[in-house]
């Protein structure tokens, strides 16, 4: 029996997985490059308000759920959680 190793997923990636999408499927539906989505999910790229809204709609979760997942992902990656245009603020300015 072959056992597959799975990388621990970030909180942001878990939202996508729970919604039933692969990175390729989600990135295609959001019209993003797969590498960009991977960057968001690994805390490398900042998630803008518009991307966060798209994720919330696609994954059928609240915007607040996405915002909290972005914060947790950034913290897990050891990156700052406050700044421009991180998904830390509420409202339309940034996520």
Secondary structure, DSSP 8 states (H G I E B T S, - for coil): ----------HHHHHHHHHT--HHHHHHHTT--HHHHHHHHTT-S---HHHHHHHHHHHT--HHHHHHHHHHHHHHTT--SSSTT-TTS-SSS--
